[in-house]
């Protein structure tokens, strides 16, 4: 009933939002007499903040129409090269012939935000790589007839997408998918798959969530799996195409994200109020550009969410050597020819330093010369794959690692 109540609440707010938007326009329009009233801009600013906090945020676009190759601007075309029920493989096709550029598959997290959260990641890699990304679908849009989607299905998708791109593909897994990416690479290596990744870069994810557990890790071990199923899993209401599908709703995930840094978000919206009031357009646009992305969330399929909680954050199955895929034990030691890089942020409060680096202890047969670990000082979780330190410090090391592999 929670999801249904949430939708009813959103519907009830719609006329209020329309009214406050109209009043805000009247209070700010230079030809309106109301704009001359004392405090008019402050009231209009409050209405603007209310509108931002209550509107529905749709899936953001990547908005990467061009990139620079050898100092020249070239067009970039987003194309879907493979479609599956719960994801599609997106290719950022550049309008330039560079056959020697490495093929790079970026595995975006299926943990609430859309793949466009990695816009900065894609942008930094585009000039020198042929880039693909996993574009996960909002589970509320997937009809029940498409079946369920669990952690093993996630691994299937990764293997299928790598196979579609072909041999000599390099893989970058960001955050949550590091476990599935490592498992997929191990399976492909053990099977002698012709498209086994040339290199695998794992970025800020829970290979071993026992190491210096963060707040999300502690939450997973604080409750039994039945608690998560009873409190956080709900059916999708009509009229969504995925009506009656059991999901971990995006709005509950967003509540968790916000509560982790509540003071920071409160301060951000106080700043938005002042910026709207003082007509500081650039500051308003910067705030909205960030929150248009941050507040856009999607539902996760319940089987996938619950299996991830259980197998990654409660049983620590991969780190303990008992992770299975379709009943088959996953053996990271089978990885020999795939180069391995791990990347972490010093101030990461989602996957603390050491959790991703643990992959090196599992992949014991990767030659030392084909390994690399990078700990970026002064950055948190988001800063590992977006922002200035990603562009100036981390991305150059990753590009060099891929070239060397």
C-alpha positions as CSV (number, residue, x, y, z in Angstrom):
1,X,0.0,0.0,0.0
2,X,2.9,2.4,0.5
3,X,3.6,2.8,-3.2
4,X,-0.1,3.4,-3.9
5,X,-0.2,6.0,-1.1
6,X,2.9,7.7,-2.5
7,X,1.3,8.0,-5.9
8,X,-2.0,9.3,-4.4
9,X,0.1,11.9,-2.5
10,X,1.9,13.0,-5.7
11,X,-1.4,13.3,-7.5
12,X,-2.9,15.4,-4.7
13,X,0.1,17.8,-4.8
14,X,-0.3,18.4,-8.6
15,X,-2.9,21.2,-8.3
16,X,-1.0,22.8,-5.5
17,X,2.1,22.8,-7.6
18,X,0.2,24.4,-10.5
19,X,-1.2,27.1,-8.2
20,X,2.2,28.0,-6.6
21,X,3.9,28.1,-10.0
22,X,1.3,30.6,-11.3
23,X,1.6,32.7,-8.1
24,X,5.4,32.6,-8.4
25,X,5.2,33.9,-12.0
26,X,2.9,36.7,-10.9
27,X,5.2,37.7,-8.0
28,X,8.3,37.8,-10.3
29,X,7.0,39.2,-13.6
30,X,8.2,42.8,-14.1
31,X,4.9,44.0,-15.4
32,X,2.9,42.5,-12.5
33,X,1.9,45.0,-9.7
34,X,2.3,42.1,-7.2
35,X,6.1,42.0,-8.0
36,X,6.3,45.5,-6.3
37,X,5.1,44.2,-3.0
38,X,7.6,43.9,-0.1
39,X,8.9,40.4,0.2
40,X,7.4,39.3,-3.2
41,X,10.7,37.8,-4.4
42,X,11.1,35.8,-1.1
43,X,7.6,34.4,-1.4
44,X,8.2,33.6,-5.1
45,X,11.5,31.9,-4.1
46,X,9.7,29.8,-1.5
47,X,7.3,28.7,-4.2
48,X,10.1,27.8,-6.5
49,X,11.8,25.6,-3.9
50,X,8.5,23.9,-3.2
51,X,8.1,23.2,-6.9
52,X,11.6,21.7,-7.1
53,X,11.0,19.5,-4.0
54,X,7.7,18.1,-5.1
55,X,7.9,17.6,-8.9
56,X,8.6,14.3,-10.5
57,X,12.1,13.9,-12.0
58,X,12.2,11.9,-15.2
59,X,15.0,9.9,-16.6
60,X,17.8,12.4,-17.6
61,X,19.5,12.4,-21.0
62,X,23.2,12.0,-21.4
63,X,23.4,15.2,-23.5
64,X,26.8,14.4,-25.0
65,X,26.4,15.5,-28.7
66,X,30.1,16.0,-29.3
67,X,33.6,15.1,-28.1
68,X,37.1,16.0,-28.9
69,X,39.4,13.6,-30.8
70,X,42.9,14.8,-31.6
71,X,41.8,18.3,-30.8
72,X,38.9,18.3,-33.3
73,X,35.2,18.4,-32.3
74,X,33.3,15.4,-33.6
75,X,29.7,14.4,-33.4
76,X,28.5,11.6,-31.0
77,X,25.4,9.6,-31.7
78,X,23.7,7.5,-29.0
79,X,22.5,4.2,-30.5
80,X,20.9,1.2,-28.9
81,X,22.7,-1.8,-30.2
82,X,21.0,-4.5,-28.0
83,X,17.7,-4.4,-26.2
84,X,16.7,-6.7,-23.3
85,X,13.7,-6.5,-21.0
86,X,15.6,-4.9,-18.0
87,X,18.4,-3.1,-19.9
88,X,19.7,-1.9,-23.2
89,X,23.2,-1.6,-24.4
90,X,23.9,1.9,-25.5
91,X,26.7,2.9,-27.8
92,X,28.2,6.4,-28.0
93,X,29.2,6.2,-31.7
94,X,31.7,9.0,-32.7
95,X,31.7,10.5,-36.2
96,X,35.4,9.7,-36.7
97,X,37.4,6.7,-37.9
98,X,39.6,5.5,-35.0
99,X,39.7,1.7,-35.2
100,X,42.6,1.4,-32.8
101,X,40.7,3.0,-29.9
102,X,40.0,0.5,-27.2
103,X,36.4,-0.7,-26.8
104,X,35.1,0.2,-23.3
105,X,31.9,-1.2,-21.7
106,X,30.9,0.9,-18.6
107,X,28.7,-1.1,-16.3
108,X,26.4,1.4,-14.6
109,X,25.0,0.6,-11.2
110,X,21.5,-0.7,-10.8
111,X,21.1,0.9,-7.4
112,X,18.5,3.7,-7.8
113,X,19.9,6.3,-10.2
114,X,19.8,6.1,-13.9
115,X,22.9,5.3,-16.0
116,X,23.2,9.0,-16.9
117,X,24.6,9.6,-13.4
118,X,27.8,8.5,-15.1
119,X,27.6,11.2,-17.7
120,X,31.0,12.6,-16.5
121,X,32.5,9.2,-16.7
122,X,31.4,8.7,-20.3
123,X,32.5,12.2,-21.2
124,X,36.0,11.7,-20.0
125,X,36.5,8.4,-21.7
126,X,34.9,9.3,-25.1
127,X,37.9,11.1,-26.7
128,X,40.1,8.0,-26.7
129,X,37.7,5.0,-26.4
130,X,34.8,3.4,-28.2
131,X,32.3,3.7,-25.3
132,X,29.3,1.5,-24.5
133,X,27.2,1.6,-21.3
134,X,24.5,-0.6,-19.6
135,X,21.3,1.5,-19.6
136,X,19.1,-0.2,-17.0
137,X,15.3,0.2,-17.2
138,X,13.0,1.4,-14.4
139,X,11.4,-1.9,-13.1
140,X,8.0,-0.2,-12.9
141,X,8.0,0.0,-16.7
142,X,8.7,-3.7,-17.3
143,X,5.6,-5.8,-17.6
144,X,5.2,-8.9,-15.4
145,X,5.1,-11.0,-18.5
146,X,8.9,-10.4,-18.9
147,X,9.6,-12.5,-15.8
148,X,11.7,-11.7,-12.7
149,X,15.2,-10.3,-12.6
150,X,17.8,-11.5,-10.1
151,X,21.5,-11.2,-9.5
152,X,22.2,-14.2,-11.7
153,X,20.3,-12.5,-14.5
154,X,22.4,-9.4,-14.0
155,X,25.5,-11.5,-14.5
156,X,23.9,-13.0,-17.7
157,X,23.3,-9.5,-19.0
158,X,26.9,-8.5,-18.5
159,X,28.2,-11.6,-20.2
160,X,25.7,-11.1,-23.1
161,X,26.7,-7.4,-23.5
162,X,30.4,-8.1,-23.5
163,X,29.9,-10.9,-26.0
164,X,27.9,-8.6,-28.2
165,X,30.8,-6.0,-28.2
166,X,33.3,-8.8,-28.9
167,X,36.9,-9.7,-28.2
168,X,39.3,-7.2,-26.6
169,X,36.6,-5.4,-24.7
170,X,37.7,-3.4,-21.7
171,X,35.2,-3.3,-18.8
172,X,34.7,-0.6,-16.2
173,X,32.3,-1.4,-13.3
174,X,31.2,1.6,-11.2
175,X,30.0,1.0,-7.6
176,X,27.4,-1.7,-7.0
177,X,28.1,-3.9,-10.1
178,X,31.7,-4.7,-9.2
179,X,30.7,-8.0,-7.7
180,X,28.7,-9.1,-10.8
181,X,31.4,-7.8,-13.1
182,X,34.1,-9.8,-11.4
183,X,31.9,-12.9,-11.3
184,X,31.1,-12.5,-15.0
185,X,34.8,-12.1,-15.8
186,X,35.7,-15.2,-13.8
187,X,33.0,-17.3,-15.5
188,X,34.1,-16.2,-19.0
189,X,37.8,-16.9,-18.1
190,X,37.0,-20.3,-16.8
191,X,35.0,-21.1,-19.9
192,X,37.7,-19.9,-22.2
193,X,35.2,-17.4,-23.7
194,X,36.6,-15.7,-26.7
195,X,35.3,-12.3,-25.5
196,X,36.6,-12.4,-22.0
197,X,37.5,-8.8,-21.0
198,X,40.9,-7.5,-21.9
199,X,40.9,-5.5,-18.7
200,X,38.6,-5.1,-15.8
201,X,38.5,-1.8,-13.7
202,X,36.5,-2.0,-10.5
203,X,35.5,1.4,-9.0
204,X,34.3,2.0,-5.4
205,X,32.2,-1.2,-4.9
206,X,31.7,-3.8,-2.2
207,X,33.9,-6.7,-3.2
208,X,34.3,-7.3,0.5
209,X,31.8,-5.3,2.5
210,X,33.3,-6.6,5.8
211,X,36.2,-4.1,5.5
212,X,35.5,-0.9,7.5
213,X,31.8,-1.2,7.0
214,X,29.9,2.0,6.1
215,X,26.4,3.0,7.1
216,X,24.7,1.1,4.2
217,X,26.8,-2.0,5.0
218,X,25.8,-1.8,8.7
219,X,22.2,-1.4,7.8
220,X,22.3,-4.6,5.7
221,X,23.7,-6.6,8.6
222,X,21.5,-5.0,11.3
223,X,18.3,-6.6,9.9
224,X,17.3,-10.0,8.7
225,X,16.4,-10.4,5.0
226,X,12.8,-10.8,6.0
227,X,12.8,-7.2,7.4
228,X,13.9,-5.8,4.0
229,X,11.3,-7.8,2.2
230,X,8.5,-6.7,4.6
231,X,9.4,-3.0,4.8
232,X,11.2,-2.1,1.6
233,X,9.6,-4.2,-1.1
234,X,6.2,-3.1,-2.6
235,X,4.0,-3.9,-5.6
236,X,4.0,-1.4,-8.5
237,X,0.5,0.2,-8.7
238,X,-1.5,0.8,-11.8
239,X,-1.3,2.3,-14.4
240,X,2.4,1.6,-14.8
241,X,3.2,-1.1,-17.3
242,X,4.9,-3.1,-14.5
243,X,1.8,-3.0,-12.3
244,X,2.0,-5.7,-9.6
245,X,5.7,-6.3,-10.1
246,X,7.4,-6.4,-6.7
247,X,10.1,-3.7,-6.5
248,X,12.3,-1.7,-4.1
249,X,10.8,1.7,-5.0
250,X,13.0,4.6,-6.1
251,X,11.4,7.0,-3.7
252,X,12.5,4.8,-0.7
253,X,16.0,4.6,-2.1
254,X,16.1,8.4,-2.5
255,X,15.0,8.9,1.1
256,X,17.9,6.8,2.2
257,X,20.4,8.7,-0.1
258,X,19.1,12.0,1.3
259,X,19.2,11.0,4.9
260,X,22.8,10.0,4.7
261,X,23.8,13.6,4.1
262,X,20.6,15.5,5.2
263,X,22.4,18.6,6.4
264,X,24.2,19.1,3.1
265,X,20.9,18.8,1.1
266,X,19.1,21.2,3.5
267,X,21.9,23.7,3.0
268,X,21.7,23.3,-0.7
269,X,18.0,24.2,-0.8
270,X,18.5,27.1,1.5
271,X,21.1,28.3,-1.1
272,X,18.6,27.7,-3.9
273,X,16.0,29.9,-2.0
274,X,18.6,32.7,-1.8
275,X,19.7,32.3,-5.4
276,X,16.1,32.5,-6.7
277,X,15.3,35.5,-4.5
278,X,18.5,37.3,-5.6
279,X,18.0,36.4,-9.3
280,X,21.4,34.6,-9.4
281,X,20.6,32.6,-12.5
282,X,23.9,30.7,-12.8
283,X,23.7,29.4,-9.2
284,X,20.1,28.3,-9.7
285,X,21.0,26.5,-12.9
286,X,24.0,24.7,-11.3
287,X,21.8,23.6,-8.4
288,X,19.0,22.3,-10.7
289,X,21.5,20.6,-13.1
290,X,22.8,18.5,-10.1
291,X,19.5,17.8,-8.5
292,X,17.7,17.0,-11.8
293,X,20.1,14.0,-11.9
294,X,20.3,13.2,-8.2
295,X,16.5,13.2,-7.6
296,X,15.8,11.1,-10.7
297,X,15.5,7.5,-9.4
298,X,14.1,4.2,-10.6
299,X,12.6,1.1,-9.0
300,X,14.7,-2.0,-8.6
301,X,13.3,-5.6,-9.2
302,X,12.7,-7.1,-5.8
303,X,14.6,-10.4,-6.5
304,X,17.7,-8.6,-7.6
305,X,17.6,-6.2,-4.6
306,X,17.0,-8.9,-2.0
307,X,19.6,-11.2,-3.5
308,X,22.2,-8.4,-3.5
309,X,21.5,-7.6,0.2
310,X,21.8,-11.3,1.1
311,X,24.7,-12.5,-1.0
312,X,26.9,-9.3,-1.1
313,X,26.2,-7.5,2.2
314,X,25.1,-10.2,4.6
315,X,26.9,-13.4,3.4
316,X,29.9,-11.7,1.8
317,X,29.8,-14.6,-0.6
318,X,32.3,-13.5,-3.1
319,X,34.9,-12.5,-0.5
320,X,34.4,-15.8,1.4
321,X,34.8,-17.9,-1.8
322,X,31.3,-19.2,-1.8
323,X,29.6,-17.0,-4.5
324,X,27.6,-19.1,-7.0
325,X,26.1,-18.4,-10.4
326,X,23.3,-20.6,-11.6
327,X,24.4,-23.2,-9.0
328,X,28.0,-23.0,-10.1
329,X,30.8,-21.8,-7.8
330,X,32.5,-18.6,-9.1
331,X,36.3,-18.9,-9.1
332,X,38.1,-15.5,-9.4
333,X,41.4,-17.4,-9.5
334,X,40.4,-18.5,-13.0
335,X,41.2,-15.0,-14.2
336,X,44.7,-14.9,-15.7
337,X,44.8,-12.9,-18.9
338,X,42.5,-10.0,-17.9
339,X,44.3,-7.0,-16.4
340,X,42.9,-5.8,-13.1
341,X,42.6,-2.3,-11.8
342,X,40.8,-1.1,-8.6
343,X,39.9,2.5,-7.8
344,X,38.8,3.9,-4.5
345,X,38.1,7.3,-2.9
346,X,39.7,8.2,0.5
347,X,36.5,9.7,1.9
348,X,34.0,7.2,0.3
349,X,31.1,6.7,2.8
350,X,29.4,4.1,0.6
351,X,32.2,1.7,-0.2
352,X,35.1,2.4,2.1
353,X,38.7,2.1,1.1
354,X,39.8,-1.6,1.0
355,X,36.4,-3.0,0.0
356,X,37.2,-2.8,-3.7
357,X,41.0,-3.4,-3.4
358,X,40.0,-6.8,-2.0
359,X,39.5,-8.0,-5.6
360,X,43.3,-8.4,-5.8
361,X,43.3,-11.0,-3.0
362,X,40.7,-13.0,-4.9
363,X,42.3,-12.8,-8.4
364,X,45.5,-14.5,-7.3
365,X,46.6,-15.6,-10.8
366,X,46.6,-12.2,-12.5
367,X,50.3,-11.3,-13.0
368,X,51.5,-8.5,-10.8
369,X,52.6,-6.5,-13.8
370,X,48.9,-6.5,-15.0
371,X,47.5,-5.2,-11.7
372,X,47.0,-1.6,-10.4
373,X,45.3,-0.1,-7.4
374,X,44.6,3.6,-7.1
375,X,43.4,5.4,-4.0
376,X,42.3,9.0,-4.7
377,X,42.9,11.3,-1.8
378,X,40.2,13.8,-0.7
379,X,37.3,12.4,-2.7
380,X,34.0,10.8,-1.6
381,X,32.0,8.2,-3.5
382,X,30.5,10.5,-6.2
383,X,33.9,12.2,-6.7
384,X,35.5,8.9,-7.8
385,X,33.6,8.9,-11.1
386,X,32.5,12.5,-11.6
387,X,34.0,15.9,-11.0
388,X,37.4,17.6,-11.3
389,X,39.5,14.9,-9.5
390,X,38.0,12.2,-11.7
391,X,38.8,14.2,-14.8
392,X,42.2,15.4,-13.8
393,X,43.6,12.5,-11.7
394,X,41.6,9.3,-11.9
395,X,40.6,9.2,-15.6
396,X,44.2,9.7,-16.9
397,X,45.4,6.7,-14.9
398,X,42.5,4.6,-16.1
399,X,43.2,5.5,-19.7
400,X,46.8,4.6,-19.3
401,X,45.9,1.3,-17.7
402,X,43.6,0.4,-20.5
403,X,46.2,1.3,-23.1
404,X,48.8,-0.8,-21.3
405,X,46.5,-3.8,-21.2
